[in-house]
Amino acid sequence: MARHYLTTPITPEQARAIRSGDEVYITGTIYTARDAAHKRMVEDLEAGRPLPFNPQGAVIYYVGPTPPKPGQAVGSAGPTTSYRMDKYTPTMLRQGVKAVIGKGYRGPDVKAALVENGAVYLAATGGAGALLAKRIEKAEVIAYADLGTEAVRRLTVKDFPTICINDAHGGDQYRDGQLQWVEPDAMVKPR
C-alpha cells in the first residue's frame, strides 16, 4: 500500500497511480454534494447548463456538514453513504471528476465508470466527522443554497485523509480485504 499527497485538481496520471488500499491525503479545493445536489447537477447538464464548478480533475465529497461553531469552517463533516449517488456518479465522472469521497460500497455501474474514466472512489472514516472537520480550513456555498446542508460547497482542505476503495484498474479494497479472511461465498455482499 502506498501513500499519496495530492493537491487538487487531480490529474489523470495521479488518479491512475492510486490503487485500492492506498492512503490518499488531499490538499486544495474539494466540492460537497449529496443526492439532492447531484440530482440538480445532472438535471442542469441535461438542460445544457454548466456545473457550478469546473469538473476537470475535481473531487466531490458526499457530505452535508453541520453548521459551524465560532472559529470553525464547518461543523461535523462525516461522509454520507455513497450508494445513494450511484445513479449520478457515472455522469459526473464523464464530466471529468477524478475522485469521489464517501463511505460504503459502490455498485457495478460506478465501478465500471471509475475504470472507464480513470477515476477513484475514496473512503473517509464514518463516525469521525468532528475530526475530519479539523482538516477543512474554509467553506462557502456555491450552488443550490435552498438545499441547506445539502447545498454545493467549495471546501478548502489540508491533508484530508482518505483510503482508496475502488481504483481506476478495477481494484476493490472491500472485496480484497474480505478475501484475506473469509471464503468467497461467505463475503458480505454490497446492496
C-alpha positions as CSV (number, residue, x, y, z in Angstrom):
1,M,0.0,0.0,0.0
2,A,1.3,3.4,-0.9
3,R,0.6,6.9,0.5
4,H,-0.3,9.8,-1.8
5,Y,-0.3,13.5,-1.0
6,L,-2.3,15.3,-3.7
7,T,-3.1,18.9,-4.4
8,T,-6.3,19.5,-6.4
9,P,-7.2,19.4,-9.2
10,I,-6.1,15.8,-9.6
11,T,-4.5,14.9,-12.9
12,P,-5.5,11.7,-14.9
13,E,-2.0,10.4,-14.2
14,Q,-2.3,10.9,-10.4
15,A,-5.7,9.2,-10.4
16,R,-4.4,6.2,-12.3
17,A,-1.4,5.9,-9.9
18,I,-3.7,5.4,-6.9
19,R,-4.5,1.7,-6.1
20,S,-7.2,0.3,-3.8
21,G,-5.9,0.2,-0.3
22,D,-3.6,3.3,-0.8
23,E,-3.8,6.2,1.7
24,V,-4.7,9.5,-0.1
25,Y,-4.3,12.9,1.6
26,I,-5.9,15.7,-0.3
27,T,-5.0,19.4,-0.1
28,G,-6.8,22.2,-2.0
29,T,-10.4,22.5,-3.2
30,I,-13.0,19.8,-2.9
31,Y,-16.7,20.2,-3.5
32,T,-19.6,18.9,-1.4
33,A,-22.7,17.3,-2.9
34,R,-25.2,14.7,-1.7
35,D,-28.1,13.1,-3.6
36,A,-30.3,16.3,-3.9
37,A,-27.4,18.3,-5.3
38,H,-26.4,15.5,-7.6
39,K,-29.9,15.3,-8.9
40,R,-29.9,19.0,-9.7
41,M,-26.4,18.9,-11.3
42,V,-27.4,16.1,-13.6
43,E,-30.7,18.0,-14.5
44,D,-28.6,21.1,-15.2
45,L,-26.3,19.1,-17.5
46,E,-29.3,17.6,-19.3
47,A,-30.7,21.1,-19.8
48,G,-27.4,22.3,-21.3
49,R,-26.4,24.3,-18.2
50,P,-22.9,24.1,-16.8
51,L,-22.0,22.6,-13.5
52,P,-21.5,25.0,-10.6
53,F,-17.7,24.2,-10.6
54,N,-15.1,23.1,-13.1
55,P,-15.3,19.3,-13.1
56,Q,-11.9,18.7,-14.6
57,G,-9.8,16.9,-12.0
58,A,-12.4,17.8,-9.3
59,V,-13.0,15.9,-6.1
60,I,-16.6,15.6,-4.8
61,Y,-17.1,14.7,-1.1
62,Y,-20.5,13.2,-0.2
63,V,-21.1,15.3,2.9
64,G,-23.7,17.7,4.3
65,P,-21.7,19.4,7.0
66,T,-23.4,20.6,10.2
67,P,-23.4,24.4,11.0
68,P,-20.0,25.6,12.3
69,K,-19.4,26.8,15.8
70,P,-17.4,30.0,16.3
71,G,-13.9,29.6,14.8
72,Q,-14.8,26.6,12.6
73,A,-15.1,26.5,8.9
74,V,-17.8,23.8,9.2
75,G,-19.3,21.7,12.0
76,S,-19.1,17.9,11.8
77,A,-18.3,16.7,8.3
78,G,-18.5,13.0,8.1
79,P,-19.2,11.1,4.9
80,T,-22.6,10.0,3.8
81,T,-23.5,6.6,2.4
82,S,-22.2,6.6,-1.2
83,Y,-24.6,4.2,-2.9
84,R,-27.2,7.0,-2.8
85,M,-25.2,8.8,-5.5
86,D,-24.6,5.7,-7.7
87,K,-27.2,6.7,-10.3
88,Y,-25.5,10.1,-10.8
89,T,-21.8,9.2,-10.4
90,P,-21.1,7.9,-13.9
91,T,-22.4,11.2,-15.4
92,M,-20.1,13.2,-13.0
93,L,-17.1,11.1,-13.9
94,R,-17.7,11.6,-17.6
95,Q,-17.6,15.3,-17.0
96,G,-14.0,15.0,-15.7
97,V,-14.4,14.4,-11.9
98,K,-11.4,12.3,-10.8
99,A,-12.3,11.4,-7.3
100,V,-15.3,11.0,-5.1
101,I,-15.3,10.5,-1.3
102,G,-17.9,8.8,0.8
103,K,-18.4,5.6,2.7
104,G,-19.7,2.1,1.9
105,Y,-20.0,0.0,-1.2
106,R,-20.4,1.2,-4.8
107,G,-22.5,-0.6,-7.4
108,P,-21.1,-2.3,-10.6
109,D,-22.0,0.7,-12.8
110,V,-19.9,3.1,-10.7
111,K,-17.0,0.7,-10.6
112,A,-17.1,0.3,-14.4
113,A,-17.3,4.1,-14.8
114,L,-14.3,4.6,-12.5
115,V,-12.3,2.3,-14.8
116,E,-13.6,3.9,-18.0
117,N,-12.9,7.4,-16.8
118,G,-9.7,6.9,-14.9
119,A,-11.1,7.9,-11.5
120,V,-11.1,6.7,-7.9
121,Y,-13.6,6.2,-5.1
122,L,-12.1,7.2,-1.7
123,A,-13.5,6.5,1.7
124,A,-13.4,8.9,4.6
125,T,-13.9,7.4,8.1
126,G,-17.5,7.3,9.0
127,G,-18.3,8.5,12.6
128,A,-15.2,10.8,12.6
129,G,-17.0,13.9,11.3
130,A,-15.6,16.2,14.1
131,L,-12.1,15.1,13.4
132,L,-12.5,15.4,9.6
133,A,-13.8,18.9,10.0
134,K,-10.5,19.9,11.5
135,R,-8.9,19.3,8.1
136,I,-11.3,21.8,6.5
137,E,-10.0,25.4,6.5
138,K,-12.7,27.2,4.6
139,A,-16.2,26.5,3.3
140,E,-18.6,28.5,1.1
141,V,-21.9,27.7,-0.5
142,I,-21.5,28.0,-4.3
143,A,-24.8,26.5,-5.6
144,Y,-28.3,25.4,-4.6
145,A,-28.4,27.3,-1.3
146,D,-32.0,26.4,-0.9
147,L,-30.9,22.8,-0.1
148,G,-29.4,24.0,3.2
149,T,-26.9,21.4,4.5
150,E,-27.0,19.6,1.1
151,A,-26.1,22.8,-0.9
152,V,-22.9,22.5,-3.0
153,R,-20.0,23.9,-1.1
154,R,-16.4,24.7,-2.0
155,L,-14.2,23.4,0.8
156,T,-10.5,24.3,1.2
157,V,-8.8,21.3,2.8
158,K,-5.4,20.4,4.1
159,D,-4.2,16.8,4.1
160,F,-7.8,15.5,4.2
161,P,-7.4,11.7,5.0
162,T,-8.9,9.0,2.8
163,I,-8.3,5.4,1.7
164,C,-8.9,4.3,-1.9
165,I,-11.6,1.7,-2.1
166,N,-12.1,1.4,-5.8
167,D,-9.4,2.3,-8.3
168,A,-9.2,3.0,-12.0
169,H,-8.0,-0.5,-12.7
170,G,-10.9,-2.4,-11.1
171,G,-9.3,-2.8,-7.7
172,D,-11.7,-3.1,-4.8
173,Q,-10.4,-2.9,-1.2
174,Y,-13.7,-4.1,0.3
175,R,-13.6,-7.3,-1.8
176,D,-9.8,-7.8,-1.5
177,G,-9.9,-7.2,2.3
178,Q,-12.6,-9.8,2.8
179,L,-10.9,-12.3,0.6
180,Q,-7.9,-12.3,3.0
181,W,-10.1,-13.6,5.8
182,V,-13.2,-15.4,4.5
183,E,-14.2,-17.8,1.8
184,P,-15.7,-16.1,-1.2
185,D,-19.2,-17.5,-0.6
186,A,-19.2,-16.0,3.0
187,M,-18.3,-12.5,1.9
188,V,-20.6,-9.5,2.7
189,K,-22.5,-8.6,-0.5
190,P,-23.0,-5.0,-1.4
191,R,-26.5,-3.7,-1.8
